Amino acid sequence: MTGGSTTSCSRFRPCSKRNVAKLWLIFSALNVSNSLWAWGSPRPQSQTPQQYPLYNLSILLPKPQRQLSEAWGLAADSCGGAPLLAQHLFADIPALLRVPYSVKEQYDEMRLVGVRFDPQQSETRLVFQPLIWAEWGRDEKGFWGEDAAIHLFFKTSPEQIVAWQNQMKKDFGRLNPQLLGVHPFFKRGGNMWKLNFVMCELARAGAFKVTYMNVRGARVLWNFGGFALKREGDELVRGDDVGIPNAEGIFLDDENTGRSVQRVARFAGSPRAGLLPKPVRGDHLMELFLTDTVGNIESPVRVRTVVDRIENPTLNSPQTVDCVSCHAAESSRRWLELKHDSSATDQAYRYEGQYGLDASVSDFASRNTANFRIFGYLDNEAVIARRALNETVQIQHFLWKP
């Protein structure tokens, strides 16, 4: 599939065909990072503590260069015919794209962009996005990450994750242990199938949960949701819908599934947003979503405190924060810094060392307030939110300390 007008386009101004609306809402990069911090979880005892690179703990893969077959898909085309997610289960997800493609077309365009390991929750999470061929600017073309994603969750023991990390240290060579970005080994053209030993094991085990984010219109409305997967005989079948933490009420998707979702919509010409179901407990950003004008926040310090708490993996996780507030934290913090000269509060996560993102991650895309990415791609730009960086640092410390 090809596409793309070449008018009014540049590296920092996506093509008019993408119809990216003016940036008013306070939303962040993500995704969906889903981890629960179990501080009592025992560390694997049989391994010598060592510093695993952030790049290997949260692997952001480069987009394919020429064809989709260069990256992992969902179908049963590898690993002895075991799909990562069968098409009939994918069909239960509300349509991911703004364009009304068929289920099969969307299924075929889903490609792996991220692998994240969480030994504290005994999980491995795969991030998939629809990748669409596009042309923009002058003589620029390639695959774009559409503004949608699914996450697959697999049970993985801490010991298995450590074994995989040890293998990756051998396969991927020396990496800066304190930087995170597009994985250098794969960015340099390293063989994507070097991850077979991980992917095939996950495909055989089968996922236990799928979550998703989809978009409607010209980036004016998004849905977040998901459902459990359970095994009946040799087959995975759909289970119950995933609940929205600390939110009141149920809102049903109005597409073709009748699934419960958390829906957020921007109001044109205003930074305000409508949100259903609304978070009513815990840390959330409703005060920011209900702001009528850019400068009308009663207490920027109070809102910044909430943002810092949401981004702090020792205080919150997606099991304690509603989907939208979690995905809104990145650009909310940046907007507060820009409009209110905001600085970190005592609730912010503190690093034990000098950590950061490398140059492969787009600062422009992270400042885009219509961006929900936490770990993945927005159009042609790589995005990693601070929430994802903080989680990865915390996992590194969990595995490193004796």
C-alpha positions in Angstrom: 0.0 0.0 0.0 1.3 3.4 -0.9 0.2 6.9 -0.1 1.1 10.4 0.7 0.7 13.9 -0.7 4.0 15.7 -1.0 2.6 19.1 -0.3 3.1 21.0 3.0 5.2 18.2 4.4 8.5 18.0 6.2 10.2 15.9 8.8 8.5 17.9 11.5 5.2 18.5 9.7 3.4 15.3 8.7 1.7 15.1 5.3 -1.7 16.7 4.9 -3.0 13.3 3.9 -2.6 12.3 7.5 -4.7 15.3 8.5 -2.9 15.8 11.8 -5.1 18.2 13.7 -3.8 21.3 15.6 -2.3 20.3 18.9 -4.6 21.4 21.7 -5.1 18.5 24.0 -2.7 17.4 26.7 -1.9 13.9 25.8 1.3 11.9 25.9 3.3 9.4 24.0 2.5 5.2 24.7 1.6 3.1 25.3 0.5 1.2 26.8 3.0 0.2 29.1 1.3 -2.2 31.5 3.3 -3.4 34.6 2.4 -3.9 38.2 5.3 -3.3 40.7 5.4 -6.3 43.1 8.0 -5.1 45.5 7.9 -8.3 47.5 8.7 -10.4 44.4 11.9 -12.5 44.9 14.7 -11.9 42.5 16.1 -14.9 40.6 18.6 -16.4 43.1 20.7 -18.4 40.6 22.1 -15.5 38.7 25.0 -13.2 39.5 23.7 -9.6 39.7 24.7 -7.6 36.7 23.7 -4.5 34.8 21.5 -5.4 31.9 21.3 -2.6 29.2 18.0 -0.7 29.0 18.0 -1.3 25.3 17.6 -5.1 26.0 14.9 -4.7 28.7 12.7 -2.5 26.6 13.4 -3.2 22.9 12.2 -0.6 20.5 12.6 -2.1 17.0 13.2 0.0 13.8 10.5 0.1 11.2 11.0 -2.1 8.2 12.9 -0.5 5.4 11.3 -1.9 2.2 8.6 -4.5 3.0 6.5 -5.6 5.9 7.9 -9.1 5.8 11.1 -7.7 7.4 9.3 -7.5 10.8 7.3 -9.9 12.9 3.5 -10.0 12.2 0.7 -11.6 14.2 0.1 -14.6 11.9 1.3 -18.2 12.1 4.1 -17.8 9.6 7.0 -18.8 11.9 7.6 -20.9 15.0 5.9 -24.1 13.8 2.6 -22.4 12.8 1.7 -20.9 16.2 0.3 -17.4 15.7 1.0 -14.7 18.3 -2.7 -13.7 18.0 -5.1 -15.6 15.7 -7.1 -13.5 13.2 -10.5 -14.4 14.7 -9.4 -13.0 18.1 -8.0 -9.9 16.4 -11.4 -9.5 14.8 -12.9 -9.0 18.3 -10.9 -5.7 18.7 -12.7 -2.6 17.5 -11.3 -1.4 14.2 -7.9 0.2 14.8 -7.6 2.6 11.9 -9.2 5.8 10.8 -9.6 4.3 7.3 -12.2 1.5 7.2 -9.9 -1.3 6.1 -11.1 -5.0 6.3 -10.1 -7.1 9.3 -7.7 -9.1 7.2 -6.0 -5.9 5.8 -5.5 -4.5 9.3 -4.3 -7.9 10.6 -1.7 -8.2 7.8 -0.4 -4.6 8.5 0.2 -5.2 12.2 3.9 -5.4 12.9 6.0 -5.8 16.0 7.6 -2.5 17.2 8.4 -3.2 20.8 9.3 -6.0 23.3 9.2 -5.2 27.0 10.3 -7.5 29.8 8.9 -7.2 33.3 10.4 -9.8 35.8 8.6 -8.1 38.7 5.2 -9.0 37.2 6.5 -12.1 35.5 5.4 -10.8 32.1 6.7 -10.1 28.6 4.7 -7.6 26.6 4.7 -7.2 22.8 3.7 -3.9 21.1 2.3 -4.0 17.6 1.3 -1.1 15.4 -0.3 -0.9 11.9 2.6 0.1 9.6 1.5 1.9 6.4 3.7 2.9 3.4 3.7 6.7 3.0 5.5 9.4 1.1 6.2 12.9 2.5 8.4 15.9 2.0 10.8 15.8 -1.0 12.1 12.3 -1.9 11.1 10.9 1.6 9.1 7.7 1.9 8.8 4.7 4.1 6.6 3.0 6.7 4.7 5.1 9.1 3.3 3.9 12.5 -0.5 4.6 12.5 -1.9 6.1 15.7 -3.1 2.8 17.0 -1.6 -0.2 18.8 -2.2 -3.6 20.4 -0.3 -5.1 23.3 0.0 -8.8 23.9 0.8 -10.1 27.4 2.6 -13.4 28.1 3.4 -15.0 31.5 7.2 -15.3 31.8 9.1 -16.3 34.8 11.9 -14.0 36.1 14.4 -16.8 35.6 13.4 -17.1 31.9 13.7 -13.3 31.5 17.2 -13.4 33.0 18.2 -16.2 30.7 17.0 -14.3 27.7 18.8 -11.2 28.9 22.0 -13.1 29.2 21.6 -14.4 25.7 21.0 -10.9 24.4 24.1 -9.6 26.0 26.1 -12.2 23.9 24.1 -11.6 20.7 23.8 -7.8 20.7 27.2 -6.8 21.9 28.2 -4.0 24.2 25.5 -1.3 24.7 25.4 1.8 26.8 23.5 0.5 29.9 21.9 3.9 30.7 20.4 4.9 27.4 17.2 3.9 25.8 16.0 4.4 22.2 15.7 2.4 19.0 17.8 -0.7 19.6 21.3 -0.1 18.2 21.9 -3.7 17.0 18.7 -3.7 14.9 19.1 -0.1 13.8 22.5 -1.0 12.3 20.8 -3.7 10.3 21.1 -6.6 12.7 19.0 -9.7 11.8 15.5 -9.2 13.2 15.2 -13.0 13.5 17.8 -12.9 16.3 14.7 -12.6 18.5 13.4 -16.0 17.4 14.3 -17.6 20.7 12.0 -15.2 22.5 9.2 -14.9 20.0 8.8 -18.6 19.3 8.7 -19.4 23.0 5.9 -16.8 23.5 4.0 -18.0 20.5 4.0 -21.5 21.9 2.9 -20.4 25.3 0.1 -18.2 24.1 -0.9 -14.7 25.4 -3.2 -14.3 28.4 -4.4 -10.7 27.6 -4.6 -8.2 24.8 -5.1 -4.5 25.1 -5.6 -1.9 22.4 -5.8 1.8 21.5 -7.6 2.9 18.4 -8.3 6.3 16.8 -11.3 7.9 15.1 -11.4 10.9 12.8 -8.5 13.3 12.4 -7.0 12.4 15.8 -10.0 13.7 17.8 -11.2 10.6 19.5 -9.5 7.6 20.9 -10.6 4.3 22.6 -8.7 2.2 25.1 -9.7 -1.3 26.1 -8.8 -4.9 26.1 -9.9 -8.4 27.1 -8.5 -11.5 28.7 -7.5 -14.6 26.7 -8.1 -18.1 28.1 -7.3 -21.6 26.9 -10.0 -24.1 26.1 -8.4 -27.3 25.0 -5.8 -26.4 22.4 -7.4 -23.0 21.5 -7.3 -19.5 22.9 -10.7 -17.9 23.3 -11.8 -14.4 24.3 -12.4 -13.8 28.0 -13.8 -10.9 30.0 -13.1 -7.2 29.2 -10.3 -5.5 30.9 -11.5 -3.0 33.6 -10.5 0.7 33.7 -8.7 1.3 37.1 -10.4 3.8 39.4 -13.0 4.8 36.8 -16.7 5.1 37.5 -19.2 3.5 35.2 -19.0 1.6 31.9 -18.9 3.0 28.4 -19.6 0.8 25.4 -17.8 1.1 22.1 -20.3 2.2 19.4 -18.5 0.3 16.6 -19.3 -3.3 16.0 -18.2 -5.0 19.2 -20.1 -3.7 22.1 -16.9 -3.8 24.2 -16.4 -1.6 27.2 -13.7 1.1 26.6 -12.4 4.3 28.0 -13.0 7.0 25.4 -11.5 10.4 25.2 -12.4 13.2 22.7 -10.9 16.6 22.1 -13.0 19.7 21.7 -11.9 21.7 18.6 -10.2 25.0 19.4 -9.8 24.1 23.1 -7.4 22.1 25.3 -10.4 20.5 27.0 -11.3 16.8 26.6 -14.3 14.7 27.3 -13.5 11.4 29.1 -15.7 8.4 29.8 -15.7 6.6 32.1 -14.2 9.3 34.3 -11.5 8.4 36.9 -12.8 9.2 40.4 -10.1 7.7 42.7 -6.4 7.6 42.9 -4.1 9.7 40.8 -5.7 11.1 37.6 -5.6 14.1 35.3 -9.3 15.1 35.2 -8.5 18.6 36.5 -6.3 19.1 33.4 -8.8 17.6 31.0 -11.6 19.9 32.2 -9.5 23.1 31.8 -11.5 25.7 29.7 -8.5 27.8 28.6 -4.8 27.3 28.3 -3.9 29.3 31.4 -6.8 28.4 33.6 -5.4 25.8 36.0 -6.0 26.7 39.6 -2.9 24.9 40.9 -0.2 23.9 38.4 1.8 22.5 41.3 -1.0 20.2 42.2 -1.4 18.9 38.7 2.4 18.5 38.3 2.4 16.4 41.5 -0.2 14.1 40.0 1.9 13.8 36.7 5.0 13.0 38.7 3.2 10.3 40.7 1.8 8.7 37.6 5.3 8.7 36.0 6.8 7.2 39.2 6.8 3.3 38.9 7.3 3.0 42.7 4.0 4.8 43.3 1.7 3.9 40.4 1.2 1.4 37.5 -1.5 0.9 34.9 -3.3 -1.2 37.4 -3.7 1.9 39.6 -4.2 4.7 37.0 -6.8 4.9 34.3 -5.6 4.4 30.7 -6.0 8.0 29.5 -4.3 9.6 32.5 -1.3 7.3 32.1 -1.0 8.0 28.4 -1.5 11.7 29.0 1.4 12.1 31.5 4.2 12.8 29.0 2.8 15.8 27.2 0.9 17.0 30.3 4.3 17.4 32.0 5.8 19.1 29.0 2.8 21.5 28.7 3.1 22.4 32.3 6.8 23.2 31.9 6.0 25.3 28.8 3.0 27.2 30.1 3.6 27.4 33.9 7.4 27.0 34.2 6.7 23.8 36.1 9.5 21.8 37.8 9.7 18.3 39.3 8.1 17.8 42.7 9.2 15.5 45.5 6.9 12.8 44.0 9.0 12.5 40.9 11.0 9.3 40.3 14.7 9.7 41.1 17.3 7.8 39.1 20.2 6.0 40.7 22.6 7.1 37.9 22.5 9.2 34.7 19.8 7.9 32.5 18.2 9.2 29.3 16.9 8.7 25.8 19.3 8.6 22.8 19.0 10.7 19.6 16.8 8.2 17.8 13.8 9.3 19.9 11.9 12.3 18.6 11.6 15.2 21.0 9.2 16.8 18.6 6.8 13.8 18.6 6.9 13.6 22.4 5.8 17.3 22.6 2.9 16.6 20.2 -0.1 16.9 22.5 -2.2 14.7 20.1 0.2 11.8 20.7 -0.8 8.8 22.8 2.4 6.8 22.2 4.3 5.7 25.2 6.6 3.2 23.4 6.4 3.0 19.6 6.0 5.3 16.6 3.9 8.3 15.8 3.9 8.6 12.0 7.7 8.3 11.1 9.0 9.3 14.6 10.1 7.1 17.4 8.5 7.9 20.8 9.4 6.8 24.3 7.7 8.5 27.2 9.4 9.2 30.5 7.0 6.7 32.1 8.5 3.9 30.0 12.0 5.0 30.7 11.4 5.1 34.4 9.8 1.6 34.4 12.8 0.2 32.4 15.3 1.8 34.8 13.5 0.4 37.8 13.5 -3.1 36.2 17.3 -2.8 35.6 17.8 -1.9 39.3 15.6 -4.8 40.3 17.7 -7.3 38.4 21.1 -5.7 39.2 21.0 -5.3 42.9 21.9 -8.3 45.1 
